[in-house]
């Protein structure tokens, strides 16, 4: 069994006439939380969408748990026990919180069939999900929708959780709640890949890090090493952590 759950090798992605990814090499170690950092427009979201098959790589290889998934369609990739939370969150606004959760619980056809112990754990991470269980999801605040999006992704155990900017636009108290939730998820052995712009968030959670610029990974290593090297931070990100 490889030490890396996910590996991208020489991945190029074109969207129409635009060449977005230029040979991305990325590894996501098993059981770790990997941060994907970079300036706006560096290609981070395109990388996530390519992993999930929403856009297909025009060159290179995406390997998950030893299997080549480069050409697979999104439903097949998701069925490999991978959950993806996009930046838009993808909440079904007209459905209740309960109905949103039930849609993601593949082993349940009714709410009563969802894993009760796991739901209680999720409610402890995100109390708003329980509080607004029967409310339309579209009525939730931005922070509550983000909590629901993550809760929905983990309603069943996942081998890999991919999340695009979970702290974007959230109040500090909710960000702290989100950090605690991801720390608990990591403690269960879930492998996590996070795109994040909040540097405090990245420093507190990340085990490993990859930094993107101009459609490729320009640095990879431990999050702690990057957090302790101000000169490297400034050269890669244009700021000091």
C-alpha positions in Angstrom: 0.0 0.0 0.0 1.4 3.4 -1.1 2.1 6.0 1.6 0.2 8.4 -0.6 -3.5 8.0 -1.1 -3.7 10.5 -4.0 -1.0 11.3 -6.6 -1.1 13.7 -9.5 1.8 13.3 -12.0 2.4 15.8 -14.8 -1.3 16.9 -15.0 -2.3 19.4 -17.6 -5.9 20.7 -17.9 -7.4 22.8 -20.6 -10.7 24.5 -20.3 -11.8 25.4 -23.8 -8.9 27.4 -25.4 -7.3 28.1 -22.0 -4.4 26.0 -20.7 -4.9 26.2 -16.9 -2.7 23.5 -15.3 0.8 23.1 -16.6 2.1 19.8 -15.3 0.9 19.5 -11.7 2.7 17.1 -9.5 0.9 16.6 -6.2 0.9 14.0 -3.5 -1.6 13.6 -0.6 -0.3 11.3 2.1 -2.7 8.9 3.8 -4.2 10.0 7.1 -2.8 13.5 6.8 -4.3 16.9 6.1 -2.6 18.5 3.1 -3.0 22.2 2.5 -3.0 23.5 -1.1 -2.0 27.1 -1.1 -1.3 29.8 -3.7 -2.3 33.2 -5.0 -5.7 33.7 -6.6 -5.7 32.2 -10.1 -2.8 29.8 -9.4 -4.9 26.8 -10.4 -6.0 25.4 -7.0 -9.7 25.0 -7.8 -9.0 23.6 -11.2 -6.7 21.0 -9.6 -9.6 19.9 -7.3 -12.1 19.8 -10.2 -9.6 17.8 -12.3 -9.2 15.3 -9.4 -13.0 14.9 -9.2 -13.4 14.5 -13.0 -15.5 17.7 -13.4 -12.8 18.7 -15.9 -10.6 16.0 -17.4 -6.8 16.2 -17.6 -5.6 16.6 -21.1 -2.2 15.1 -20.1 -0.7 13.3 -17.1 -2.2 10.9 -14.5 -4.4 11.0 -11.4 -4.0 8.0 -9.2 -6.2 7.3 -6.2 -5.4 4.4 -3.8 -3.4 2.7 -6.5 -6.1 3.1 -9.3 -5.8 5.4 -12.3 -8.9 7.6 -12.2 -7.7 10.1 -14.8 -10.4 9.4 -17.3 -13.2 8.4 -14.9 -16.4 10.4 -14.7 -17.4 12.2 -11.5 -20.0 9.7 -10.2 -17.4 6.9 -10.5 -14.8 8.9 -8.7 -17.3 9.8 -5.9 -18.2 6.2 -5.5 -14.6 5.5 -4.5 -15.4 7.0 -1.2 -14.2 10.5 -2.1 -16.3 13.6 -0.9 -15.9 17.0 -2.5 -17.1 20.3 -1.0 -16.8 23.0 -3.7 -16.2 26.7 -3.0 -19.9 27.3 -3.9 -20.9 24.7 -1.3 -23.5 23.1 -3.6 -26.3 23.3 -1.1 -29.8 22.5 -2.3 -31.6 25.6 -1.1 -35.2 24.4 -1.5 -34.6 21.2 0.5 -34.4 21.0 4.2 -31.1 20.5 6.1 -32.3 16.9 6.8 -33.0 16.3 3.1 -29.6 17.6 2.1 -28.0 15.2 4.5 -30.1 12.3 3.4 -29.1 12.8 -0.3 -25.5 12.3 0.7 -26.2 9.3 2.9 -26.1 6.6 0.2 -26.8 3.8 2.5 -30.1 5.4 3.7 -33.4 5.9 2.0 -35.0 7.6 5.0 -33.7 9.8 7.7 -34.3 7.1 10.3 -31.8 4.9 8.4 -28.9 7.3 8.8 -26.1 6.2 11.2 -27.4 7.7 14.5 -24.1 7.6 16.3 -22.4 9.4 13.4 -25.2 12.0 13.2 -24.7 12.7 16.9 -21.0 13.2 16.3 -21.7 15.6 13.4 -24.2 17.5 15.5 -21.5 17.9 18.1 -19.2 19.4 15.5 -21.9 21.5 13.8 -24.7 22.3 16.3 -26.5 24.5 13.6 -27.1 21.3 11.5 -29.2 19.8 14.3 -30.8 23.1 15.3 -32.1 23.8 11.7 -32.7 20.1 10.8 -36.1 20.7 9.4 -35.5 24.2 8.0 -35.0 25.0 4.3 -31.2 25.1 3.7 -31.5 28.3 1.6 -32.6 30.1 4.8 -29.3 29.4 6.6 -26.5 32.0 7.0 -23.3 31.7 5.0 -21.5 30.1 7.9 -24.3 27.7 8.6 -24.4 26.6 4.9 -20.7 25.9 5.0 -21.2 23.8 8.1 -24.0 21.9 6.3 -21.8 21.4 3.2 -19.0 19.8 5.3 -21.5 17.8 7.4 -23.1 16.5 4.3 -19.7 15.4 2.9 -18.9 13.4 6.1 -22.4 12.0 6.8 -20.8 8.6 5.9 -17.1 7.8 6.5 -14.9 8.9 3.6 -11.5 7.8 2.5 -10.7 11.2 1.1 -12.3 14.6 1.8 -11.6 17.5 -0.6 -12.7 21.0 0.5 -12.3 24.3 -1.4 -11.8 27.3 0.9 -13.9 26.2 3.9 -13.2 29.4 5.9 -14.0 31.9 3.1 -16.2 34.7 4.3 -16.8 33.1 7.8 -16.7 34.9 11.1 -13.7 34.1 13.4 -15.8 32.1 15.8 -17.2 29.9 13.0 -13.7 29.5 11.6 -12.5 28.2 15.0 -15.4 25.8 15.0 -14.4 24.6 11.5 -10.8 24.1 12.5 -11.9 21.9 15.5 -14.1 19.9 13.2 -11.3 19.2 10.7 -8.9 18.4 13.6 -11.4 15.8 14.8 -11.9 14.4 11.3 -8.1 14.1 10.9 -7.9 12.2 14.2 -10.3 9.6 12.8 -7.7 8.8 10.1 -9.6 10.6 7.3 -7.3 11.9 4.6 -8.0 15.6 3.8 -7.0 17.9 1.0 -7.9 21.6 1.7 -7.6 24.7 -0.5 -7.3 27.6 1.9 -6.5 31.3 1.9 -6.7 31.8 5.6 -3.1 31.3 6.7 -3.9 30.9 10.4 -6.3 28.1 9.4 -3.5 26.5 7.3 -0.9 26.7 10.1 -3.1 25.2 12.7 -4.3 22.3 10.7 -1.8 21.4 8.0 0.5 18.4 8.1 1.9 18.8 4.6 1.6 21.6 2.1 1.8 22.2 -1.6 2.0 25.7 -3.0 0.8 26.5 -6.6 1.7 29.3 -8.9 0.9 29.7 -12.6 -0.8 26.3 -12.9 1.9 24.1 -11.3 3.1 23.1 -7.9 6.2 25.2 -7.1 6.8 24.0 -3.5 5.9 21.0 -1.4 6.9 19.9 2.1 5.8 20.1 5.7 3.4 22.8 6.8 5.5 23.5 9.9 8.6 24.1 7.9 6.9 26.6 5.6 5.3 28.3 8.6 8.7 28.8 10.2 10.4 30.1 7.1 9.4 33.7 6.6 11.6 34.2 3.5 10.2 31.2 1.8 6.6 32.3 2.6 7.2 35.7 1.0 8.8 34.2 -2.1 6.0 31.7 -2.6 3.0 33.6 -1.5 4.0 37.3 -1.4 3.4 37.5 2.3 4.6 36.3 5.7 2.5 33.8 7.6 
